[in-house]
Amino acid sequence: MVSLIAHSSRTFDFNNPHCRRAPVQLRFVGMPIDDPIAQTKALIESDERQQSAGSKVVAGLLKLCRATPLLKGAFGSLTPLDSIADLIKDRREENIAYLLDVVTAEVQRISTSVTTLSDECRGFVERDWMNLVLDGLAKAQQIRAKDRIQRMAQVLAHAYFEGERLSPDLTEEMLRTCMSLDGTDVRVLAWLCDGMKTHFSASAGRVDHEHVNDFWGEVDRRPDQTRVAGGVPRLERLSVGELTSACAKLQSFGLVVQVRQNQVKVSPATLPYGPLAKGYQFLDYIRGAGQDRPHSAG
């Protein structure tokens, strides 16, 4: 059973056969690892800051409940203050547990197929990966939708599988992206990336604008069909406005880009978007570490 729960010694012991089941020591920046007094003081100060911030949140929510008629009797026999505090605590704990469950299952699956681990990869897991997990746990507490937490867990599992080949900064960026993209956004991204994968240039990091216009021109010409060029499924039950909004949102994260329009190929109202290298990277992160994928960004 893989365990990602911290012991009192601030170590993480997880059943990774490639690390010879050695405990992973987290090194906290600015905290001497061999100074227990400094460690204890820092932890106490952290708890105090969290309690202070939590009290302010509870007080603010209590004020909201008192001002909202429909919420005044929504807490049963408990006082509103207790109910709100329990609600915050329960959601945080539920999100943390869900993230850890998915990461644990993915790491266990990966560990059954990987027989060797380089010293560099082992160092990455001990030094960087566990800190990325902690970052993911902090972010998961701020999220409502479970599918976003699941994608964050898949990002962490992919980082574990790839090891030192992926920058921790890139993984951290992908975690932030998971917090903001919903299921429709991800579906649109996959539709674009899979639909233009044969024209993706690794050296340019994008699909050239003419092939992007070809793709969207095919969409324009076959609005009543269920499939577009290359056998890529169309996006059912998605209006033009929803599609445009999703593309604009994906562009804000650097996953796709709007290209110049070729009106010989597309209608004047069509805004053609093409996938970027980071879009393919994001799909690699969330599609399951160590599994075959229907596209390639390299």
Secondary structure by P-SEA (a helix, b strand, c coil): ccccccccccccccccccccccbbbbbccccccccaaaaaaaaaaaaaaaaaaaaaaaaaaaaaaaaccccccccccccaaaaaaaaaaaaaaaaaaaaaaaaaaaaaaaaaccccccaaaaaaaaccaaaaaaaaaaaaaacccaaaaaaaaaaaaaaaaacccccaaaaaaaaaaaacccaaaaaaaaaaaaacccccccccccccaaaaaaaaaaaaaccccccccccccccccccaaaaaaaaaaaaaaccccccccccccccccbbbbbbcaaaaaaaaaccccccccccccc
